Amino acid sequence: MTLDLQEKFDAVIAHHDRIEPRDWMPEGYRKTLVRQIAQHAHSEIIGMQPEGNWIGRAPSLRRKAILLAKVQDEAGHGLYLYAACETLGVSRDELVEMLLTGRQKYSSIFNYPTLSYADVGTIGWLVDGAAICNQVPLCRTSYGPYGRAMIRICKEESFHQRQGYELLRTMMGGTDAQRQMVQESVDRFWWPSLMMFGPPDEESPNSARSIAWGIKRNGNDELRQRFVDMTVPQAEALGVTLPDPELRWNDERGHYDFGAPDWAELAAVIRGDGPCNAQRLAHRRAAHDDGAWVREAATAFAERSAR
Ligand code: ACO
């Protein structure tokens, strides 16, 4: 019986079709999906903080409206992803608990501070740009609810990336001080953006298995290279310098060569020792506690309506 089920599962994966919630799946596949989707959802939710920091200080009403909409989109992404994860038999409460107790991770990038308004543009351009590179292939992931959530998320992320680039372009056409703000911001965010793709393939314990299951469609290094190749011409058009002396076009490979990020720094940030880890989690826990009355009221209302 199990053999038939396993064969059916393997055939779906081999044909690049979708596994759906009611289908049989190996326990390792389910666990890997819960880990990755939950981590992704938590990243969207924690990712609201660095930019949310600037909503009250946006330089114009137009910029405030754009930023508000963007941060709100991130909340929506978190919710689609939690919903996709719940189809794997884990509850929203359990997932939130695992974030708040540090048992599940979220992306390293959101543990860096946002020090100027240029960071709003740089996050849109580089961080959302890296997210798109990493997430477009996930639209073809083998688990149906995750892939469908990713299609909508990627459309919105591509708007986020453009708004970031547009903000930076406006600043680059402004004063010398504004141009310096952009360069300083890009200098801080370049290497952490490359780290978003995860450790090098040979140090990535999950990649081979996840690729065999069709959860991930590419290795970490391939997507990191794709991001560098896409971003260098954009930096040139913008007039900023990417802070990597080893960055140069390699005719033979048909790709840009680039230096190695500081992998010890990535490991430290993932461990919880990044510049803002403690602050991000403390803020999320406080928001969760502040929202307790809303959850209680919603539950009471649902119970009364059911009666
Ligand atoms: N930040 C935090 N943790 C990371 C990061 C990172 N940048 N990169 C890798 N890790 C963790 C992995 O989750 C894994 O942890 P675990 O096995 O203890 O749970 C460990 O480091 C080893 O890494 P990998 O074996 O390479 O892990 P994986 O195969 O899951 O690949 C990746 C990591 C590429 C991030 C993958 O999970 C993925 O594509 N996730 C979906 C996209 C996503 O979550 N993006 C983050 C949000 S971006 C945004 O919201 C704008």
Residues whose N, C-alpha, C, O or C-beta is under 5 A from the ligand:
A	BS01	ACO	Q36 Q39 H40 S43 E44 G47 K105 Y106 S107 S108 V127 A131 M195 M196 F197 G198 P199 S204 P205 N206 S207 S210 I270
